[in-house]
Amino acid sequence: SQKIEQNSEALNIQEGKTATLTCNYTNYSPAYLQWYRQDPGRGPVFLLLIRENEKEKRKERLKVTFDTTLKQSLFHITASQPADSATYLCALDPTNTGNQFYFGTGTSLTVIP
Amino acid sequence: NAGVTQTPKFRVLKTGQSMTLLCAQDMNHEYMYWYRQDPGMGLRLIHYSVGEGTTAKGEVPDGYNVSRLKKQNFLLGLESAAPSQTSVYFCASKTWSSGNTIYFGEGSWLTVV
């Protein structure tokens, strides 16, 4: 079956450390992949998009990598802060048409002061 | 600019009852989506629309119907609610010019007893 899997366990890290979240997919060949942040009781909010021809994308303290051979994207938050605590979701377009988007299960990140 | 608005925010239904969730967006977006989010399952696409008057099935369409009579509105209907449809429902929208960024509503919490 087609799947998008993220870190199955919640991730707890110390403030100031780098958090690394994983998104693995099977049976897809996405031209791009997205990352979203979701706070409790709220809808997801877009963070970053990375294309298949981009090895790495950065935005402030966020960095995303995309390895189409491994079928994996890594999402890094450097110098993490308690305000970064949230659930992070990866998403891809299974048909590369821009029509629909499938999401991973999400990883809950807690940054401990 | 309200973005994506969902109504109602909370609803309790009895098994077998019907209801409609309304999603309205004021961004003139072409694409609209309905997702459900359940613990451990992530966001799953129910139905989507690529433009006014069009609808298509997503990953988990059974038990739901949708309509897109006006560009700004996307309705999700439950004809005969079942306890398995207890979930948080998110509406989302996007446009080509947003670079595939998806904008989500705040969610609708539905409980079927």
Interface residues (C-beta under 8 A of the other chain):
Chain A: I4 Q6 Y32 Q34 Y36 G41 R42 G43 P44 V45 F46 L49 L89 A91 D93 G98 N99 Q100 F101 Y102 F103 G104 T105 G106
Chain B: V4 Y31 Y33 Y35 G40 M41 G42 L43 R44 L45 Y48 V50 A56 G58 E59 F90 A92 W96 G99 N100 T101 I102 Y103 F104 G105 E106 G107
